């Protein structure tokens, strides 16, 4: 019970920080190009272990689509540390129905099995009408730029 209480207190503190970052006065286009960003942490119980899915959803406005017309552009950054796989990071970019996905797996032993499932994942997405433009799985963790931004202090002058 004490462990659960620590997780809840930590999650509430992080939620407050995210709320400060999402305050209307700070809703300007940031360094990542996002017009708005929402962050959420979802606790996931795995047996006796408690993990947290960290997710940041960013709106990047509208861009001209390949068939003409403006399409909304979204970016989703996710992180989850699974016991069997280790730390897993994902970057999804959605523009209209086009999806570009990059996964990073820090555990070298989990990389090959993850890559083996990419073709099936792509087929499932295409069956749902998603135009998959990129689907890749890389070793390690994402570059710092792909991890999003959590700037609470605007130091620009």
C-alpha positions in Angstrom: 0.0 0.0 0.0 2.9 2.3 0.8 4.4 1.8 -2.7 1.0 2.6 -4.4 0.8 5.8 -2.3 4.3 6.8 -3.4 3.3 6.2 -7.1 0.1 8.3 -6.7 1.9 11.2 -5.0 4.5 11.2 -7.7 1.9 11.0 -10.5 0.0 13.9 -8.9 3.2 16.0 -8.7 4.0 15.3 -12.3 0.4 16.1 -13.3 0.7 19.6 -11.7 3.9 20.2 -13.6 2.3 19.2 -16.9 -0.7 21.5 -16.1 1.6 24.4 -15.5 3.3 23.7 -18.9 -0.1 23.6 -20.6 -1.3 26.8 -19.1 -2.9 29.1 -21.7 -0.2 31.7 -21.4 2.4 29.1 -22.3 0.4 27.8 -25.4 2.7 29.1 -28.0 4.7 27.1 -30.6 7.5 25.6 -28.6 10.9 24.3 -29.6 9.4 21.0 -30.8 7.1 22.8 -33.2 4.0 21.9 -31.2 1.1 24.3 -30.9 -0.2 22.4 -28.0 1.0 19.4 -26.0 -0.8 17.1 -23.6 1.0 14.7 -21.2 -0.4 11.7 -19.4 1.0 8.9 -17.3 -1.0 5.6 -17.2 0.0 3.1 -14.4 0.1 -0.5 -15.6 0.3 -3.4 -13.2 2.4 -6.3 -14.3 2.1 -9.0 -11.6 3.8 -7.5 -8.5 5.5 -4.8 -10.6 4.0 -1.4 -11.3 5.0 0.3 -14.6 4.0 3.7 -16.1 3.2 4.4 -19.7 4.4 7.9 -20.3 2.7 9.6 -23.3 2.9 13.1 -24.8 0.5 14.1 -27.6 1.4 17.2 -29.5 -0.6 19.1 -32.1 1.5 20.5 -34.9 -1.2 22.4 -36.7 -2.3 21.8 -40.3 -0.1 21.1 -43.3 -0.9 20.7 -47.0 -1.8 17.1 -47.8 -0.7 15.1 -50.9 -4.2 15.4 -52.4 -4.5 19.0 -51.6 -6.3 20.5 -48.6 -5.0 21.0 -45.1 -4.5 18.0 -42.8 -4.0 18.1 -39.1 -0.6 16.9 -37.9 -0.1 15.0 -34.6 2.9 13.6 -32.9 2.8 11.1 -30.1 5.8 10.2 -27.9 5.5 7.2 -25.7 7.8 5.4 -23.2 7.2 2.1 -21.3 9.6 -0.1 -19.4 8.4 -3.7 -19.8 9.9 -6.4 -17.7 10.4 -8.8 -20.6 11.5 -6.2 -23.2 13.1 -3.4 -21.2 12.6 0.3 -22.0 10.6 0.8 -25.2 10.2 4.3 -26.8 7.8 5.1 -29.7 7.5 8.2 -31.9 4.3 8.3 -34.0 3.6 11.1 -36.5 0.1 11.2 -38.0 -0.8 13.5 -40.9 -4.3 12.9 -42.2 -4.3 9.1 -42.6 -0.5 8.8 -43.1 1.4 7.4 -40.2 5.2 7.3 -39.6 6.3 5.2 -36.6 9.8 4.7 -35.1 10.3 2.4 -32.1 13.5 2.3 -30.0 14.3 -0.7 -27.9 17.2 -0.4 -25.4 17.5 -4.2 -24.8 19.5 -5.7 -27.6 18.0 -9.1 -27.0 14.5 -7.8 -27.7 15.3 -5.9 -30.9 15.1 -8.9 -33.3 11.7 -10.2 -32.0 10.3 -6.7 -32.2 11.5 -6.2 -35.8 9.9 -9.5 -36.7 6.5 -8.2 -35.8 6.7 -5.0 -37.8 5.4 -6.4 -41.0 2.3 -7.8 -39.3 1.7 -4.5 -37.5 1.9 -2.7 -40.8 -0.5 -5.1 -42.4 -3.0 -4.6 -39.5 -2.7 -0.8 -39.8 -3.2 -0.8 -43.6 -6.3 -3.0 -43.2 -7.7 -0.2 -41.0 -7.1 2.3 -43.7 -3.9 3.8 -42.4 -1.3 4.8 -45.0 1.9 3.6 -43.3 4.8 5.6 -44.6 7.5 4.4 -42.2 7.6 1.6 -39.6 11.0 1.0 -38.1 12.6 -0.4 -35.0 16.0 1.0 -33.9 18.3 0.0 -31.1 18.9 2.2 -28.1 16.9 5.3 -27.1 15.6 8.2 -29.2 17.7 11.3 -29.7 16.9 14.0 -27.2 14.9 16.1 -29.7 12.5 13.2 -30.2 11.8 13.0 -26.5 9.6 16.1 -26.5 10.0 19.2 -24.4 9.0 19.9 -20.9 10.1 23.5 -20.7 8.4 25.3 -17.8 10.7 28.3 -17.9 10.8 30.5 -21.0 14.3 31.9 -21.1 14.0 33.6 -24.5 14.5 37.3 -24.7 
